Every structure is written in C-alpha cells, then in structure tokens.
C-alpha cells in the first residue's frame, strides 16, 4: 500500500486498545472532564468524552490503568496537545486525538 493511499495509516506508533477511565483537564480553561482512553501509543492517544476541545489546546490527562493480578495499576499521566476531534454520538460523545507532549508518570 502506498503511503499516499487514503487508507495508509501515517501514525508512527502501534496503538494498543485500552477502554480505561480518563480524567481530562483543560490547561486553557482549568475545567475538568471525564471520559475514556480508547487507545494509546508511544506518541499519542484517543479519548472519548462529552468535552469538545480546540485544535492545539493543551490538556492534562490521567488514565486509570487496571491492575494485573494482585498488583494495582499505576495511573498514566501526560500533558497532551489536541490534533483532532470527531463527533461519535451526535451532540454527546466526541473522540479526541492527541499527541503526547510530556509524560508525567
């Protein structure tokens, strides 16, 4: 498949499906929203929420990672930059694609 093909995935990192709860805080307004981390890669993630951010807006995201066996999961925290926002469920749920700027955990 050519890299100029419409279906070619230009993302560098392999994505891992998550389905974990996420806390999303806008660094622009200071407001906090809740949602779900749909997938995560080395350099980005996809979030679903009722929140509609601006393109380029910086967010602080905390993803609650599930534990393995008896060990509890450590939350993943990062500062991210919004790259896209698509409506998933009309007026209710939006998918936000972000680039990880700085990992905090």
Biopython code that builds the backbone (N, CA, C, O; Angstrom):
import numpy as np
from Bio.PDB.StructureBuilder import StructureBuilder

atoms = [
    (1, "UNK", "N", (0.852, -1.175, 0.000)),
    (1, "UNK", "CA", (0.000, 0.000, 0.000)),
    (1, "UNK", "C", (0.901, 1.243, 0.000)),
    (1, "UNK", "O", (1.832, 1.333, 0.801)),
    (2, "UNK", "N", (0.635, 2.168, -0.867)),
    (2, "UNK", "CA", (1.402, 3.407, -0.968)),
    (2, "UNK", "C", (1.120, 4.315, 0.212)),
    (2, "UNK", "O", (-0.007, 4.352, 0.707)),
    (3, "UNK", "N", (2.140, 5.061, 0.680)),
    (3, "UNK", "CA", (1.919, 5.978, 1.798)),
    (3, "UNK", "C", (1.030, 7.148, 1.415)),
    (3, "UNK", "O", (0.617, 7.916, 2.283)),
    (4, "UNK", "N", (0.725, 7.300, 0.120)),
    (4, "UNK", "CA", (-0.169, 8.358, -0.331)),
    (4, "UNK", "C", (-1.594, 7.846, -0.520)),
    (4, "UNK", "O", (-2.494, 8.604, -0.880)),
    (5, "UNK", "N", (-1.784, 6.574, -0.277)),
    (5, "UNK", "CA", (-3.106, 5.959, -0.336)),
    (5, "UNK", "C", (-3.959, 6.521, 0.805)),
    (5, "UNK", "O", (-3.442, 6.734, 1.901)),
    (6, "UNK", "N", (-5.233, 6.760, 0.577)),
    (6, "UNK", "CA", (-6.128, 7.343, 1.582)),
    (6, "UNK", "C", (-6.256, 6.470, 2.825)),
    (6, "UNK", "O", (-6.557, 6.977, 3.906)),
    (7, "UNK", "N", (-6.031, 5.170, 2.685)),
    (7, "UNK", "CA", (-6.178, 4.263, 3.819)),
    (7, "UNK", "C", (-4.861, 3.992, 4.540)),
    (7, "UNK", "O", (-4.844, 3.244, 5.518)),
    (8, "UNK", "N", (-3.770, 4.574, 4.086)),
    (8, "UNK", "CA", (-2.474, 4.374, 4.720)),
    (8, "UNK", "C", (-2.463, 5.073, 6.080)),
    (8, "UNK", "O", (-2.817, 6.248, 6.173)),
    (9, "UNK", "N", (-2.066, 4.369, 7.122)),
    (9, "UNK", "CA", (-2.026, 4.922, 8.473)),
    (9, "UNK", "C", (-0.682, 5.606, 8.681)),
    (9, "UNK", "O", (0.355, 4.945, 8.721)),
    (10, "UNK", "N", (-0.698, 6.928, 8.814)),
    (10, "UNK", "CA", (0.540, 7.700, 8.916)),
    (10, "UNK", "C", (1.087, 7.775, 10.336)),
    (10, "UNK", "O", (2.163, 8.331, 10.556)),
    (11, "UNK", "N", (0.374, 7.232, 11.280)),
    (11, "UNK", "CA", (0.860, 7.261, 12.664)),
    (11, "UNK", "C", (2.056, 6.342, 12.800)),
    (11, "UNK", "O", (2.073, 5.241, 12.248)),
    (12, "UNK", "N", (3.060, 6.802, 13.542)),
    (12, "UNK", "CA", (4.289, 6.032, 13.694)),
    (12, "UNK", "C", (4.167, 4.905, 14.701)),
    (12, "UNK", "O", (4.710, 3.821, 14.489)),
    (13, "UNK", "N", (3.466, 5.147, 15.783)),
    (13, "UNK", "CA", (3.410, 4.165, 16.861)),
    (13, "UNK", "C", (2.259, 3.185, 16.717)),
    (13, "UNK", "O", (1.180, 3.543, 16.244)),
    (14, "UNK", "N", (2.494, 1.959, 17.125)),
    (14, "UNK", "CA", (1.435, 0.949, 17.163)),
    (14, "UNK", "C", (0.486, 1.311, 18.298)),
    (14, "UNK", "O", (0.933, 1.649, 19.395)),
    (15, "UNK", "N", (-0.805, 1.246, 18.050)),
    (15, "UNK", "CA", (-1.815, 1.587, 19.051)),
    (15, "UNK", "C", (-2.280, 0.352, 19.800)),
    (15, "UNK", "O", (-2.432, -0.725, 19.225)),
    (16, "UNK", "N", (-2.506, 0.531, 21.104)),
    (16, "UNK", "CA", (-2.999, -0.539, 21.958)),
    (16, "UNK", "C", (-4.383, -0.130, 22.445)),
    (16, "UNK", "O", (-4.550, 0.947, 23.017)),
    (17, "UNK", "N", (-5.378, -0.992, 22.217)),
    (17, "UNK", "CA", (-6.738, -0.706, 22.701)),
    (17, "UNK", "C", (-6.734, -0.682, 24.217)),
    (17, "UNK", "O", (-6.110, -1.530, 24.856)),
    (18, "UNK", "N", (-7.440, 0.304, 24.803)),
    (18, "UNK", "CA", (-7.411, 0.458, 26.249)),
    (18, "UNK", "C", (-8.786, 0.253, 26.888)),
    (18, "UNK", "O", (-9.007, -0.755, 27.559)),
    (19, "UNK", "N", (-9.707, 1.189, 26.689)),
    (19, "UNK", "CA", (-11.005, 1.129, 27.348)),
    (19, "UNK", "C", (-10.920, 1.454, 28.827)),
    (19, "UNK", "O", (-11.639, 0.868, 29.637)),
    (20, "UNK", "N", (-10.034, 2.398, 29.190)),
    (20, "UNK", "CA", (-9.822, 2.779, 30.590)),
    (20, "UNK", "C", (-10.403, 4.163, 30.874)),
    (20, "UNK", "O", (-10.445, 5.020, 29.991)),
    (21, "UNK", "N", (-10.850, 4.374, 32.109)),
    (21, "UNK", "CA", (-11.368, 5.689, 32.513)),
    (21, "UNK", "C", (-10.253, 6.726, 32.445)),
    (21, "UNK", "O", (-9.086, 6.429, 32.700)),
    (22, "UNK", "N", (-10.648, 7.964, 32.091)),
    (22, "UNK", "CA", (-9.676, 9.042, 31.981)),
    (22, "UNK", "C", (-10.237, 10.340, 32.545)),
    (22, "UNK", "O", (-11.425, 10.635, 32.415)),
    (23, "UNK", "N", (-9.350, 11.108, 33.175)),
    (23, "UNK", "CA", (-9.681, 12.456, 33.640)),
    (23, "UNK", "C", (-8.957, 13.419, 32.718)),
    (23, "UNK", "O", (-7.748, 13.305, 32.518)),
    (24, "UNK", "N", (-9.694, 14.366, 32.155)),
    (24, "UNK", "CA", (-9.152, 15.303, 31.173)),
    (24, "UNK", "C", (-9.298, 16.710, 31.736)),
    (24, "UNK", "O", (-10.410, 17.154, 32.020)),
    (25, "UNK", "N", (-8.178, 17.416, 31.898)),
    (25, "UNK", "CA", (-8.222, 18.784, 32.417)),
    (25, "UNK", "C", (-7.667, 19.727, 31.362)),
    (25, "UNK", "O", (-6.544, 19.552, 30.890)),
    (26, "UNK", "N", (-8.462, 20.728, 30.996)),
    (26, "UNK", "CA", (-8.027, 21.735, 30.036)),
    (26, "UNK", "C", (-7.050, 22.679, 30.723)),
    (26, "UNK", "O", (-7.365, 23.256, 31.764)),
    (27, "UNK", "N", (-5.868, 22.837, 30.141)),
    (27, "UNK", "CA", (-4.896, 23.780, 30.697)),
    (27, "UNK", "C", (-5.243, 25.208, 30.284)),
    (27, "UNK", "O", (-4.676, 26.162, 30.816)),
    (28, "UNK", "N", (-6.172, 25.362, 29.338)),
    (28, "UNK", "CA", (-6.633, 26.671, 28.879)),
    (28, "UNK", "C", (-7.688, 27.242, 29.821)),
    (28, "UNK", "O", (-7.589, 28.393, 30.245)),
    (29, "UNK", "N", (-8.701, 26.432, 30.147)),
    (29, "UNK", "CA", (-9.810, 26.917, 30.978)),
    (29, "UNK", "C", (-9.747, 26.433, 32.427)),
    (29, "UNK", "O", (-10.382, 27.019, 33.304)),
    (30, "UNK", "N", (-8.988, 25.374, 32.681)),
    (30, "UNK", "CA", (-8.916, 24.799, 34.018)),
    (30, "UNK", "C", (-10.052, 23.833, 34.326)),
    (30, "UNK", "O", (-10.082, 23.241, 35.404)),
    (31, "UNK", "N", (-10.985, 23.667, 33.395)),
    (31, "UNK", "CA", (-12.122, 22.763, 33.598)),
    (31, "UNK", "C", (-11.679, 21.301, 33.511)),
    (31, "UNK", "O", (-10.755, 20.955, 32.775)),
    (32, "UNK", "N", (-12.363, 20.456, 34.280)),
    (32, "UNK", "CA", (-12.082, 19.021, 34.286)),
    (32, "UNK", "C", (-13.266, 18.264, 33.703)),
    (32, "UNK", "O", (-14.422, 18.561, 34.006)),
    (33, "UNK", "N", (-12.964, 17.287, 32.867)),
    (33, "UNK", "CA", (-13.962, 16.447, 32.218)),
    (33, "UNK", "C", (-13.550, 14.994, 32.411)),
    (33, "UNK", "O", (-12.392, 14.702, 32.708)),
    (34, "UNK", "N", (-14.497, 14.096, 32.242)),
    (34, "UNK", "CA", (-14.209, 12.672, 32.392)),
    (34, "UNK", "C", (-14.584, 11.947, 31.116)),
    (34, "UNK", "O", (-15.493, 12.357, 30.394)),
    (35, "UNK", "N", (-13.879, 10.873, 30.851)),
    (35, "UNK", "CA", (-14.145, 10.110, 29.648)),
    (35, "UNK", "C", (-13.425, 8.788, 29.678)),
    (35, "UNK", "O", (-13.218, 8.202, 30.740)),
    (36, "UNK", "N", (-13.043, 8.319, 28.500)),
    (36, "UNK", "CA", (-12.414, 7.018, 28.342)),
    (36, "UNK", "C", (-11.227, 7.134, 27.397)),
    (36, "UNK", "O", (-11.307, 7.808, 26.370)),
    (37, "UNK", "N", (-10.129, 6.475, 27.747)),
    (37, "UNK", "CA", (-8.988, 6.358, 26.837)),
    (37, "UNK", "C", (-9.268, 5.137, 25.975)),
    (37, "UNK", "O", (-9.291, 4.010, 26.470)),
    (38, "UNK", "N", (-9.481, 5.366, 24.680)),
    (38, "UNK", "CA", (-9.842, 4.297, 23.751)),
    (38, "UNK", "C", (-8.613, 3.534, 23.295)),
    (38, "UNK", "O", (-8.629, 2.304, 23.238)),
    (39, "UNK", "N", (-7.535, 4.264, 22.966)),
    (39, "UNK", "CA", (-6.282, 3.611, 22.605)),
    (39, "UNK", "C", (-5.100, 4.500, 22.959)),
    (39, "UNK", "O", (-5.231, 5.712, 23.131)),
    (40, "UNK", "N", (-3.942, 3.858, 23.062)),
    (40, "UNK", "CA", (-2.716, 4.532, 23.493)),
    (40, "UNK", "C", (-1.563, 4.037, 22.637)),
    (40, "UNK", "O", (-1.478, 2.850, 22.322)),
    (41, "UNK", "N", (-0.672, 4.953, 22.259)),
    (41, "UNK", "CA", (0.538, 4.574, 21.538)),
    (41, "UNK", "C", (1.714, 5.310, 22.177)),
    (41, "UNK", "O", (1.538, 6.043, 23.150)),
    (42, "UNK", "N", (2.884, 5.118, 21.642)),
    (42, "UNK", "CA", (4.084, 5.752, 22.173)),
    (42, "UNK", "C", (3.982, 7.274, 22.122)),
    (42, "UNK", "O", (4.477, 7.957, 23.018)),
    (43, "UNK", "N", (3.347, 7.805, 21.090)),
    (43, "UNK", "CA", (3.323, 9.258, 20.918)),
    (43, "UNK", "C", (1.934, 9.901, 20.942)),
    (43, "UNK", "O", (1.811, 11.095, 20.672)),
    (44, "UNK", "N", (0.889, 9.136, 21.260)),
    (44, "UNK", "CA", (-0.438, 9.733, 21.286)),
    (44, "UNK", "C", (-1.492, 8.821, 21.885)),
    (44, "UNK", "O", (-1.210, 7.699, 22.304)),
    (45, "UNK", "N", (-2.720, 9.336, 21.913)),
    (45, "UNK", "CA", (-3.845, 8.543, 22.413)),
    (45, "UNK", "C", (-5.138, 9.077, 21.836)),
    (45, "UNK", "O", (-5.192, 10.193, 21.317)),
    (46, "UNK", "N", (-6.178, 8.267, 21.933)),
    (46, "UNK", "CA", (-7.520, 8.675, 21.539)),
    (46, "UNK", "C", (-8.392, 8.607, 22.782)),
    (46, "UNK", "O", (-8.393, 7.609, 23.504)),
    (47, "UNK", "N", (-9.135, 9.687, 23.022)),
    (47, "UNK", "CA", (-10.008, 9.801, 24.186)),
    (47, "UNK", "C", (-11.436, 9.989, 23.704)),
    (47, "UNK", "O", (-11.660, 10.581, 22.647)),
    (48, "UNK", "N", (-12.401, 9.496, 24.460)),
    (48, "UNK", "CA", (-13.818, 9.761, 24.167)),
    (48, "UNK", "C", (-14.422, 10.455, 25.368)),
    (48, "UNK", "O", (-14.251, 10.026, 26.509)),
    (49, "UNK", "N", (-15.142, 11.554, 25.085)),
    (49, "UNK", "CA", (-15.704, 12.373, 26.158)),
    (49, "UNK", "C", (-16.784, 13.279, 25.588)),
    (49, "UNK", "O", (-16.934, 13.393, 24.371)),
    (50, "UNK", "N", (-17.540, 13.923, 26.480)),
    (50, "UNK", "CA", (-18.518, 14.930, 26.059)),
    (50, "UNK", "C", (-17.832, 16.272, 25.812)),
    (50, "UNK", "O", (-18.454, 17.199, 25.292)),
    (51, "UNK", "N", (-16.561, 16.381, 26.180)),
    (51, "UNK", "CA", (-15.761, 17.602, 26.046)),
    (51, "UNK", "C", (-15.345, 17.820, 24.589)),
    (51, "UNK", "O", (-14.926, 16.884, 23.908)),
    (52, "UNK", "N", (-15.465, 19.069, 24.118)),
    (52, "UNK", "CA", (-15.028, 19.431, 22.770)),
    (52, "UNK", "C", (-13.915, 20.476, 22.903)),
    (52, "UNK", "O", (-14.192, 21.650, 23.147)),
    (53, "UNK", "N", (-12.655, 20.052, 22.742)),
    (53, "UNK", "CA", (-11.537, 20.989, 22.870)),
    (53, "UNK", "C", (-11.256, 21.733, 21.568)),
    (53, "UNK", "O", (-11.819, 21.415, 20.521)),
    (54, "UNK", "N", (-10.384, 22.719, 21.651)),
    (54, "UNK", "CA", (-9.928, 23.452, 20.474)),
    (54, "UNK", "C", (-8.724, 22.720, 19.876)),
    (54, "UNK", "O", (-7.993, 22.031, 20.588)),
    (55, "UNK", "N", (-8.526, 22.871, 18.579)),
    (55, "UNK", "CA", (-7.336, 22.304, 17.941)),
    (55, "UNK", "C", (-6.098, 22.957, 18.558)),
    (55, "UNK", "O", (-6.043, 24.180, 18.685)),
    (56, "UNK", "N", (-5.123, 22.160, 18.935)),
    (56, "UNK", "CA", (-3.888, 22.680, 19.514)),
    (56, "UNK", "C", (-3.952, 22.939, 21.016)),
    (56, "UNK", "O", (-2.939, 23.275, 21.630)),
    (57, "UNK", "N", (-5.138, 22.787, 21.616)),
    (57, "UNK", "CA", (-5.292, 23.020, 23.057)),
    (57, "UNK", "C", (-4.476, 21.991, 23.838)),
    (57, "UNK", "O", (-4.401, 20.823, 23.456)),
    (58, "UNK", "N", (-3.873, 22.434, 24.921)),
    (58, "UNK", "CA", (-3.101, 21.541, 25.786)),
    (58, "UNK", "C", (-4.008, 21.027, 26.904)),
    (58, "UNK", "O", (-4.796, 21.774, 27.484)),
    (59, "UNK", "N", (-3.874, 19.739, 27.187)),
    (59, "UNK", "CA", (-4.675, 19.088, 28.212)),
    (59, "UNK", "C", (-3.763, 18.288, 29.134)),
    (59, "UNK", "O", (-2.697, 17.830, 28.721)),
    (60, "UNK", "N", (-4.181, 18.123, 30.374)),
    (60, "UNK", "CA", (-3.524, 17.195, 31.277)),
    (60, "UNK", "C", (-4.465, 15.990, 31.374)),
    (60, "UNK", "O", (-5.634, 16.138, 31.729)),
    (61, "UNK", "N", (-3.949, 14.803, 31.058)),
    (61, "UNK", "CA", (-4.773, 13.604, 31.040)),
    (61, "UNK", "C", (-4.217, 12.582, 32.031)),
    (61, "UNK", "O", (-3.014, 12.322, 32.064)),
    (62, "UNK", "N", (-5.108, 12.011, 32.835)),
    (62, "UNK", "CA", (-4.752, 10.908, 33.725)),
    (62, "UNK", "C", (-5.606, 9.719, 33.327)),
    (62, "UNK", "O", (-6.835, 9.786, 33.354)),
    (63, "UNK", "N", (-4.942, 8.623, 32.954)),
    (63, "UNK", "CA", (-5.628, 7.392, 32.557)),
    (63, "UNK", "C", (-5.497, 6.395, 33.705)),
    (63, "UNK", "O", (-4.389, 6.103, 34.154)),
    (64, "UNK", "N", (-6.621, 5.878, 34.177)),
    (64, "UNK", "CA", (-6.623, 4.884, 35.254)),
    (64, "UNK", "C", (-6.418, 3.507, 34.654)),
    (64, "UNK", "O", (-7.338, 2.924, 34.081)),
    (65, "UNK", "N", (-5.213, 2.994, 34.790)),
    (65, "UNK", "CA", (-4.823, 1.716, 34.207)),
    (65, "UNK", "C", (-5.207, 0.587, 35.163)),
    (65, "UNK", "O", (-4.931, 0.687, 36.359)),
    (66, "UNK", "N", (-5.835, -0.483, 34.670)),
    (66, "UNK", "CA", (-6.230, -1.581, 35.559)),
    (66, "UNK", "C", (-5.017, -2.344, 36.081)),
    (66, "UNK", "O", (-3.963, -2.371, 35.447)),
    (67, "UNK", "N", (-5.182, -2.951, 37.224)),
    (67, "UNK", "CA", (-4.118, -3.745, 37.816)),
    (67, "UNK", "C", (-3.976, -5.094, 37.133)),
    (67, "UNK", "O", (-4.827, -5.512, 36.348)),
    (68, "UNK", "N", (-2.871, -5.763, 37.455)),
    (68, "UNK", "CA", (-2.610, -7.099, 36.929)),
    (68, "UNK", "C", (-2.459, -8.030, 38.125)),
    (68, "UNK", "O", (-1.561, -7.850, 38.949)),
    (69, "UNK", "N", (-3.325, -9.014, 38.220)),
    (69, "UNK", "CA", (-3.294, -9.920, 39.365)),
    (69, "UNK", "C", (-3.585, -9.158, 40.647)),
    (69, "UNK", "O", (-4.576, -8.432, 40.732)),
    (70, "UNK", "N", (-2.725, -9.320, 41.643)),
    (70, "UNK", "CA", (-2.897, -8.631, 42.925)),
    (70, "UNK", "C", (-2.319, -7.225, 42.913)),
    (70, "UNK", "O", (-2.603, -6.432, 43.810)),
    (71, "UNK", "N", (-1.503, -6.905, 41.898)),
    (71, "UNK", "CA", (-0.863, -5.590, 41.812)),
    (71, "UNK", "C", (-1.822, -4.565, 41.211)),
    (71, "UNK", "O", (-2.425, -4.807, 40.165)),
    (72, "UNK", "N", (-1.958, -3.421, 41.880)),
    (72, "UNK", "CA", (-2.828, -2.363, 41.346)),
    (72, "UNK", "C", (-2.084, -1.596, 40.261)),
    (72, "UNK", "O", (-0.857, -1.495, 40.277)),
    (73, "UNK", "N", (-2.845, -1.064, 39.327)),
    (73, "UNK", "CA", (-2.255, -0.315, 38.223)),
    (73, "UNK", "C", (-1.901, 1.106, 38.625)),
    (73, "UNK", "O", (-2.628, 1.739, 39.390)),
    (74, "UNK", "N", (-0.789, 1.606, 38.112)),
    (74, "UNK", "CA", (-0.365, 2.975, 38.386)),
    (74, "UNK", "C", (-0.973, 3.875, 37.308)),
    (74, "UNK", "O", (-0.836, 3.574, 36.122)),
    (75, "UNK", "N", (-1.640, 4.969, 37.685)),
    (75, "UNK", "CA", (-2.227, 5.864, 36.684)),
    (75, "UNK", "C", (-1.161, 6.420, 35.739)),
    (75, "UNK", "O", (-0.036, 6.701, 36.150)),
    (76, "UNK", "N", (-1.534, 6.572, 34.474)),
    (76, "UNK", "CA", (-0.647, 7.162, 33.471)),
    (76, "UNK", "C", (-1.054, 8.618, 33.324)),
    (76, "UNK", "O", (-2.217, 8.908, 33.044)),
    (77, "UNK", "N", (-0.114, 9.538, 33.509)),
    (77, "UNK", "CA", (-0.410, 10.968, 33.414)),
    (77, "UNK", "C", (0.482, 11.609, 32.365)),
    (77, "UNK", "O", (1.678, 11.326, 32.293)),
    (78, "UNK", "N", (-0.117, 12.484, 31.544)),
    (78, "UNK", "CA", (0.652, 13.157, 30.497)),
    (78, "UNK", "C", (0.017, 14.496, 30.133)),
    (78, "UNK", "O", (-1.188, 14.698, 30.289)),
    (79, "UNK", "N", (0.860, 15.402, 29.644)),
    (79, "UNK", "CA", (0.375, 16.632, 29.024)),
    (79, "UNK", "C", (0.295, 16.328, 27.538)),
    (79, "UNK", "O", (1.241, 15.798, 26.954)),
    (80, "UNK", "N", (-0.834, 16.663, 26.929)),
    (80, "UNK", "CA", (-1.062, 16.330, 25.527)),
    (80, "UNK", "C", (-1.531, 17.554, 24.743)),
    (80, "UNK", "O", (-1.960, 18.555, 25.317)),
    (81, "UNK", "N", (-1.440, 17.449, 23.424)),
    (81, "UNK", "CA", (-1.892, 18.511, 22.523)),
    (81, "UNK", "C", (-2.939, 17.931, 21.578)),
    (81, "UNK", "O", (-2.717, 16.889, 20.963)),
    (82, "UNK", "N", (-4.081, 18.610, 21.464)),
    (82, "UNK", "CA", (-5.193, 18.147, 20.628)),
    (82, "UNK", "C", (-4.844, 18.255, 19.143)),
    (82, "UNK", "O", (-4.408, 19.303, 18.665)),
    (83, "UNK", "N", (-5.047, 17.151, 18.430)),
    (83, "UNK", "CA", (-4.786, 17.107, 16.984)),
    (83, "UNK", "C", (-6.067, 16.942, 16.160)),
    (83, "UNK", "O", (-6.118, 17.325, 14.991)),
    (84, "UNK", "N", (-7.106, 16.362, 16.791)),
    (84, "UNK", "CA", (-8.383, 16.208, 16.086)),
    (84, "UNK", "C", (-9.492, 15.991, 17.100)),
    (84, "UNK", "O", (-9.243, 15.599, 18.240)),
    (85, "UNK", "N", (-10.724, 16.252, 16.668)),
    (85, "UNK", "CA", (-11.899, 15.980, 17.487)),
    (85, "UNK", "C", (-13.048, 15.647, 16.539)),
    (85, "UNK", "O", (-13.451, 16.473, 15.720)),
    (86, "UNK", "N", (-13.567, 14.427, 16.659)),
    (86, "UNK", "CA", (-14.642, 13.958, 15.786)),
    (86, "UNK", "C", (-15.856, 13.568, 16.609)),
    (86, "UNK", "O", (-15.730, 12.964, 17.674)),
    (87, "UNK", "N", (-17.021, 13.917, 16.113)),
    (87, "UNK", "CA", (-18.258, 13.545, 16.776)),
    (87, "UNK", "C", (-18.508, 12.046, 16.566)),
    (87, "UNK", "O", (-18.475, 11.565, 15.433)),
    (88, "UNK", "N", (-18.758, 11.306, 17.657)),
    (88, "UNK", "CA", (-19.032, 9.872, 17.591)),
    (88, "UNK", "C", (-20.517, 9.623, 17.757)),
    (88, "UNK", "O", (-21.118, 8.858, 17.004)),
    (89, "UNK", "N", (-21.112, 10.282, 18.759)),
    (89, "UNK", "CA", (-22.551, 10.177, 19.000)),
    (89, "UNK", "C", (-23.089, 11.598, 19.036)),
    (89, "UNK", "O", (-22.743, 12.373, 19.927)),
    (90, "UNK", "N", (-23.917, 11.935, 18.091)),
    (90, "UNK", "CA", (-24.387, 13.300, 17.850)),
    (90, "UNK", "C", (-24.682, 14.089, 19.133)),
    (90, "UNK", "O", (-25.608, 13.776, 19.880)),
    (91, "UNK", "N", (-23.865, 15.120, 19.358)),
    (91, "UNK", "CA", (-24.051, 16.024, 20.473)),
    (91, "UNK", "C", (-23.717, 15.471, 21.850)),
    (91, "UNK", "O", (-23.878, 16.168, 22.851)),
    (92, "UNK", "N", (-23.249, 14.213, 21.914)),
    (92, "UNK", "CA", (-22.996, 13.584, 23.217)),
    (92, "UNK", "C", (-21.554, 13.143, 23.430)),
    (92, "UNK", "O", (-20.950, 13.453, 24.456)),
    (93, "UNK", "N", (-21.007, 12.421, 22.464)),
    (93, "UNK", "CA", (-19.672, 11.828, 22.617)),
    (93, "UNK", "C", (-18.775, 12.244, 21.452)),
    (93, "UNK", "O", (-19.175, 12.199, 20.289)),
    (94, "UNK", "N", (-17.553, 12.650, 21.796)),
    (94, "UNK", "CA", (-16.564, 13.067, 20.808)),
    (94, "UNK", "C", (-15.283, 12.276, 21.009)),
    (94, "UNK", "O", (-14.901, 11.987, 22.144)),
    (95, "UNK", "N", (-14.614, 11.922, 19.910)),
    (95, "UNK", "CA", (-13.318, 11.260, 20.010)),
    (95, "UNK", "C", (-12.242, 12.308, 19.764)),
    (95, "UNK", "O", (-12.239, 12.994, 18.741)),
    (96, "UNK", "N", (-11.330, 12.417, 20.726)),
    (96, "UNK", "CA", (-10.279, 13.427, 20.698)),
    (96, "UNK", "C", (-8.945, 12.724, 20.467)),
    (96, "UNK", "O", (-8.522, 11.903, 21.281)),
    (97, "UNK", "N", (-8.293, 13.044, 19.369)),
    (97, "UNK", "CA", (-6.965, 12.503, 19.083)),
    (97, "UNK", "C", (-5.924, 13.489, 19.582)),
    (97, "UNK", "O", (-5.970, 14.672, 19.245)),
    (98, "UNK", "N", (-4.981, 12.998, 20.389)),
    (98, "UNK", "CA", (-3.974, 13.879, 20.976)),
    (98, "UNK", "C", (-2.569, 13.334, 20.772)),
    (98, "UNK", "O", (-2.362, 12.131, 20.615)),
    (99, "UNK", "N", (-1.615, 14.250, 20.779)),
    (99, "UNK", "CA", (-0.187, 13.908, 20.729)),
    (99, "UNK", "C", (0.371, 14.115, 22.122)),
    (99, "UNK", "O", (0.121, 15.149, 22.740)),
    (100, "UNK", "N", (1.124, 13.147, 22.628)),
    (100, "UNK", "CA", (1.726, 13.260, 23.943)),
    (100, "UNK", "C", (2.908, 14.220, 23.864)),
    (100, "UNK", "O", (3.842, 14.008, 23.090)),
    (101, "UNK", "N", (2.858, 15.273, 24.668)),
    (101, "UNK", "CA", (3.913, 16.283, 24.705)),
    (101, "UNK", "C", (4.917, 15.948, 25.807)),
    (101, "UNK", "O", (6.129, 16.032, 25.606)),
    (102, "UNK", "N", (4.394, 15.565, 26.976)),
    (102, "UNK", "CA", (5.255, 15.249, 28.116)),
    (102, "UNK", "C", (4.578, 14.216, 29.012)),
    (102, "UNK", "O", (3.442, 14.404, 29.447)),
    (103, "UNK", "N", (5.290, 13.125, 29.282)),
    (103, "UNK", "CA", (4.793, 12.124, 30.226)),
    (103, "UNK", "C", (5.115, 12.587, 31.633)),
    (103, "UNK", "O", (6.210, 13.084, 31.895)),
    (104, "UNK", "N", (4.157, 12.425, 32.544)),
    (104, "UNK", "CA", (4.371, 12.859, 33.915)),
    (104, "UNK", "C", (4.451, 11.684, 34.871)),
    (104, "UNK", "O", (4.730, 11.868, 36.056)),
    (105, "UNK", "N", (4.211, 10.495, 34.380)),
    (105, "UNK", "CA", (4.305, 9.297, 35.246)),
    (105, "UNK", "C", (4.905, 8.150, 34.477)),
    (105, "UNK", "O", (5.068, 7.059, 35.023)),
]
sb = StructureBuilder()
sb.init_structure("model")
sb.init_model(0)
sb.init_chain("A")
sb.init_seg("    ")
for serial, (resi, resn, name, xyz) in enumerate(atoms, 1):
    if name == "N":
        sb.init_residue(resn, " ", resi, " ")
    sb.init_atom(name, np.array(xyz, "f"), 0.0, 1.0, " ", f" {name:<3s}", serial, name[0])
structure = sb.get_structure()
